[in-house]
Every structure is written in C-alpha cells, then in structure tokens.
C-alpha cells in the first residue's frame, strides 16, 4: 500500500499523516510537489519521522502512481447522482472490502488542504473514496481523513475476540445468587423474579472468566470462595 | 453527546477537534484547564470555530462530567490482561453499539497529548475506549483519535444504500452481450464460456440502473439503443 499526498501546504498535516502511517503499520510514502519537509512536520511525525524523512518526492501525480496496479482518490466533495461517474464514491468500508480481494499494489491519493484533488487527478484514479460526514460541512482536514482511512484499512471493522464464560458457568453464578437471596432471608415470593432479573443483567454483560471468578467469590461471599484480585 | 478535552497543550489539536465536531454533527464541547483559546486553534477549526468559541471551560474533569449519565475515557495505553480492570477496553465499534442503547447523556473524554488521562481520571469513567493500532506504536495523536471515534459514532459502520438492477435486467444485459458475440462472428465454441465469464464480472460489479442503461446501449451498440450520458 502506497500513500500519496499531493501538494500539502499547511505545515503539520504531512507530519500528522506520517505518524498515522506508523500507527497503522504503513511505510511507503510519496509526496507530490514539495521541495523539502518542513521542520514542523518532522516534529509532528513523532515515531513516524523515519517514514517522513525517507519519503519519495516527485513532481506529478503521474509519477507518483507509477508501478501501482490500482489507485484510489479521496475527496470530501462527492456526488450522489449516478451520472456523475467521476465523483461516484465508495465509503471506506466498501473500499477496504474491495481492495482486500486485490493482489496487486494499491495507492491512496490524499489531496491538497484547500482544493483537494482536481478532476484531472481524480480521473487517473480507479476508485474514488469519500468519508460520510454531516451534510452541512462534510469537508474533513486531510490528516483526519487519513486517520479514518488508515484505521479502516488496519481492520477497524473486526472486533477483538473476547474470552467469555460458558452457559454452565453462567448458570452456576445465577444459582449462587439465588442461594444467597434465600440465605439472606430475601422475601420468598420475590426470589424467582429477582433471580431472573439478575440472569438478564449478567447475560447482557457477557462476563469474562476472570469477572466470573471474582463475582462467584463476591456473591453471598463466604470466605472460602473469595479469590485474589 | 459531550466532548471533553483535558489540558490540550500543542496548539492546533483543539481546533482540529472542533472542526471534526462540525464534520460529524457534534456541538457540545468542554475543555478542562485552559485559560483562553489559542489563535492557531481558532484558525484550524474552520467552520467549527463557533463550537470552539462557545466551548465551556472548566478547571477539573469532575466539573466537566457534571450532568452526564455515562462517561467514556480514551487512551492509547490499554491492557489485554483481564485483571487490569481500569484499562480493560472497548473498541470504538463496541462502544458505539453499547451507547446506541443508552438513553442518557454520554461524554467522551480525550486526554493530554503527552500523558493522556491519568489513572485517577480513567477511574471516573464508566467505559474505556481504545483504538486498535499497530503494536509497535499504538499512540495516536489526540485529534486523529477524535477523527476515528466521531466517524464511528456518526455511523461509519452503516453502508450507504445502493440502488441496484434486478435479476431480470442482469439477464437481459448478459443476453445482449451473447447476441453481440454471435453477430460479430465470435468463435461459436467459445460463446458460452465467454458469456459466463461476462456474467460473473457484471454480477460482481453490482450495476446501478444508470450503469445498466449505459451498458445496454454500449454493448453491440446499434444506434437506437444508445442513450444520452
């Protein structure tokens, strides 16, 4: 994956994007039409400074996309009309899904802070990616757009796996809760309903094995059940 | 939804976050422990400048969270150990799913650029949200983190609805393609396989009605079929 930035003007954005590349495991940076890297950007890039200092500088988008199999342009200006072929857009998630199936090398083009990518540049792109935002002001800062795109490409869509307790453990905890009600002389006619309420709450929370063990010790806590936290 | 920023130090971040709030339809901003808004931030906030100039300034997180029903802290420093209750984290998507079911007022707390939120502050939070990133350098700039969180809260997860053609139209286009092969003396023994290949390609692309009409005119194009683009 190659990240291409076209004519960054406001100091800071280039550095912020280099930092984001490091955050999300990207390495290959090409910058179009700058002469040198501003010190403000080197400062902002933090641990992404190596990516920034090793970036390739070229004089045109045409040069920047050489060697790529697919190129994706980005812009805050989209069109919802199907006739506007140039600005018919993919949302980040669709783009990630599509490109996950591509074997070749892909480039993402981020435009200027003020006018973004011009139509001629968008015309060189195979995909056009737009980030959905509020209609009143959908134009994101270029490094904010980069944050969202890189996050999605990194796999923002996939949930971390949570280790959870089994149905049997769930039942055991609920039974312990019921027993503790009885032992504590909770009104008999309310035991069943309160236990059901407890079951609903506990099930919704989806307990980890650790949380289960702690609660097993805490509910109706006879000392022998308490474990070290 | 209230956005709370604790002690922003590097000029620019506060402005970038105010702009992002405008981008994603958020309005309520509280800043902890600043005396005045730096001019650099007002410049960067662009159309979010009203949000910034109307922000509430308070002297502690305790004051900032008054009136909220739930508070979510954010940090790049997480723990994967279930025993680290304080830094056991939710990913942005899980957080959005959970809070979408909450009726009360929610606050999101963004920490300092250098040390983030201290443990005492995280302890005031009901949720702890962490953005998954590369293990080598998972610490995001605060405005990058805000970009990703606000995007997810805005509904980054929902796909735009695409108007697509029906199965009947799909078949009609494929049949037209097959006819055009025959009319153009394409080798007879390859017609069937090539048509199947075309079906696979076209089906994968999921055509819009507009694209369908254009292609119906373009394939085997007899003039009467061509429509205005």
Interface residues (C-beta under 8 A of the other chain):
Chain A: X12 X16 X19 X20 X22 X23 X24 X25 X44 X46 X47 X48 X82 X83 X91 X92 X93 X94 X131 X132 X133 X134 X136 X137 X138 X139 X140 X141 X143 X144 X145 X147 X148 X151 X152 X154 X155 X156 X157 X159 X160 X163 X208 X209 X210 X211 X229
Chain B: X12 X16 X19 X20 X22 X23 X24 X25 X44 X46 X47 X48 X82 X83 X91 X92 X93 X94 X131 X132 X133 X134 X136 X137 X138 X139 X140 X141 X143 X144 X145 X147 X148 X151 X152 X154 X155 X156 X157 X159 X160 X163 X208 X209 X210 X211 X229
